Amino acid sequence: YPGEAEVGAAVLSHCPRSFIFGGTATVDHYRTNPAVQVHGPGFSKILLGDDIVDNWEQYLDLMVQSVLVNSGRSCINCSGIWASRHTREIAEALAKRLGPIEPLPPDDPKAELAAFTVSGQAEAISVDIDRALEQDGVEDATAPYHGGSRLTSQERYGYLRPTVIRCESPQLAAAGKEYMFPYVTVVECPQDKMTSSIGTTLVATGITYDEAFRQSLLEATNIDRLNLGPIPTTQINWLAPHEGNIVDFLFRARAFQMA
């Protein structure tokens, strides 16, 4: 909308039906408003089954792509990789690939990171991450690649370098966070606890051939779009939109035939 937050709120209050995209606070604000369909953070994830996790290296490219494409700004970007073991090795391998990526000018064809243009936003996100890192069982695997700071501040914008956080359990605060840059947590969790612990998930890629685990993912109502097999969370099928079609809410469907 063409203005600050209060302008957007005024627009929505005068429209019979509206879409809005925003953070968790926006979702909570409009959750009970039947005239507004609100789309919040994706919290999209890759779940590695016990049957394949020992071969996690085979899926490293897929994990990197899911985290990094579009500078990590899409709701379908992966912000959590869950496994029952090898989480330290996975986090270190991801950090080795993502951590060295540096901010480049936006017109550079090799640029992979988008700038934060809202004043103070990048700084606030970096502080929030550092606060979560104070908990026991949380480790920043990318810290050795950041040269002292993930934040690069300029006069009118800022950059955050890709950040990979290892969490020893799903209960840690860092495991439930998502930001508009390549940020991913590698979370250690038993396979039989995953579907009940991942929370609301827009896209889940379940890499497993265990039929019982696949069935539990199919039955998980907290997953909006499910990929079974090695499919990036960012892979889109236009015939199967993960948040429905615009006509479903904003328009009335009509049937039509002509002879």
N, C-alpha and C positions, 0 to 999 in steps of 0.2 A: 504494500500500500504506500501511497506517496506522502510519507510523513513519519513522525515518531510513533511510539506505541499507542498513545492516546488517540491518534488519528485512526489507527487500525481498529481499535475498540469501538470508535464511533461508527466506522463503516459497517462493522459486523452488526451493530445494534440496529441499523436501519435497513438491513437486507433480510428478505424473507428466508433465504438459505445461503449459507456460506461455507467455504473451505478455509481452514487456517493451518499453517504449519509452524511449529515452534518447539520450545523445550518442555521439560516436565512441568514447569509452572504454568505454561499455557494450556497444557493438557488438563491439569487440575482445575484451572479456572473455567474452562468451557465444557467440562465433562458432562454436566447435567443439563446443558442447553440443547434442546432438540433441534434448534435452527442452525446449529453450527456443527460441522463434522471436523474434528480436530485431529491432526496427524502429528505425533510427537517423535521423540528419538526412536531409532530402530532397535538398538541393542542387539544387532544381528551377530550370530555366532557360528563357529565351526566346532562340531563335537566329534572327537576322535574316539571311535569304539575300541574296546579292549582287544578285539581281534586284529586290528591293523596298527595300533599305536606304536608297536615296536618298530614299524617301518615308516615312522612319521616323516623321515627325510624325503620320501617319494612325493609328499604333498606340500613341501615347503614353498614351491613356486605358487601354488594355488593360495596358500595362506598369505604370502606377500601381496599377491594381486588383490585379494579380497580386502586387505587393509589399506593399500596404498592408492589404488586407482581413484581418479577424481579428487586427489588430495585428501582422501578420507572423509569427505564432506557429505556423502550420501547416507541416507538412513539404511541403505543396504550394504554399506561398508561394514566389514567385520570389526567389532570392538571387543570380542571375547573368543578365545580358543580354549576349549575345555578338554582335559584328558586326565586319566587316572594315574598316569606315571609319565616320566620323561619331560616333565614341565620345565625343569631347569635347562635341559638341552634344547628344547624347542624355543624357549625364550632367548637363549644365547644365540641360536642360529638366526632367529628373526631380527635380533638386535644387530647382528653382523651385517645383515642385508639392508635394514632400514635406518639404523643409527647414523651412518655416514652421509645420508642425504642432506644436502645443504640448501638454504634458500637461494634462489636465483631470480634475476629480473623477470617479470611476468612475460616479456616478449622473447625470452630465451627459449628455444625449442626443447631444451633439456629440463626446463623447470617442472618440478613435480609437486611443489608445495604452493598453496594459495595463501595470500596474506590476510590477516585480520585487520579490517579497516575501521572497526568501531573502537574508539579511544579506550584504552585500558583493558580491552577484552582478553587479548593474549596474555597480558600480565596476570590478570585474575585467574585464568585457567591454570597457568603455571604454578601459582601459589596454591590453588586447590589440589593439584597433583602432589606437590611437595607436602602438603598437610596429610594427605592419604598415605604417603610413604613413611610417615612417622610411626605407623602401626607395626607391630612385630609380624613377621611373616610376609612382608611386602618388599619387593626389590626392584629397582629400576635397572633393567638389563642394558639399556641404551646409554646410561650415564657415561661410561668410558668413551663413547663416541661423540659426545656433545661439547667437548672442549671447555667444560665448566658450567655450561648453561644450555638448556633446550630453547631458551627465549632469545630472539633477536629483535630489538626494538629500534624503530626509526621514528622520525618526527610525526608522521601521519599514519603509520601502520606498524604491524609487528608480525613476526613469524614464529611458529613453534615447530621444532624439528620432531620427526617421528619418535614416538616413545613406546617402549615395550615394558610392561610391568608384569612381574611374576607374583602370583598370589598363592599362598599355601592352602587357602580354603575359600569357598564361595562367600563366607560371612564377612570377609574383609571389605572395607568401604570401597577400595579401589576397584574391586571386581564388578561393582555395579555402576561404574561411571562410563560416560561416553562424551566425546568432544568432537568439534568440527575440524579435526586434523587427524593424521594417522596415529591414533592412540589405540593400543590393544593390550588387553590383559591375558596372560596365560594362566589359567586357573586349574588347580589340582582338585579333582572331585571324583569319587567313585562313580563308575558308569551307572549303577542302579540308583544313584541320587541325582543324576544330571537333570532329567526332565522336571523334577520337583524343585530344583535349585536355580535354574537359569532365569526364572522370572519371565516377564513379557518379552517376547522375541519376535521381531518382524520377519527375519529370514534366518533359518537354521539349516546349515549344511551338515548332515549326519554322514560321516564317512565310516561306514561299517557294513559288513555283510552278515552280521548276527541277526537272524530273523526276529528273535525276541526283542532285541534293542530297537530294530527298525519298527516293530509293531508299537512299542511304547512311544516312539517319536510320532508315528501316525496318529496315535490317540491323544497326544499332548495338545490340549486346547489353548495353551499359552504360546504356541508357534503359529504365526499367520501364514508363512510360506515355507514349505519344507522341501529341501533338496536332499535326495538320498543318493549317495555316491559322491565322487570327487568333482563337485560343481562349485565354482566360486560363488560366494554370496552375492556378488555384483552382476552375475549373469542374468539377464532379463529376457523373459519370453513375453512378447507383447500380447500373445493370445491368453496369457494367464497373469493378469496384473495383480501384484501383491497387495494392493490397497483398493481393489475394485475399479470400476469405470466411473468417470465423472458423471455420466448420465444416471448412475444408480441413485445419486443423492440430489443433484441440482436440477434434474429434469424429470419429466414424466414420460415413461416409455409408451410408444404407440405401435400398433401393428398396421401394416400397409401392404396391400396387394393391388396390382393393376393388370388389366388384360387389354 
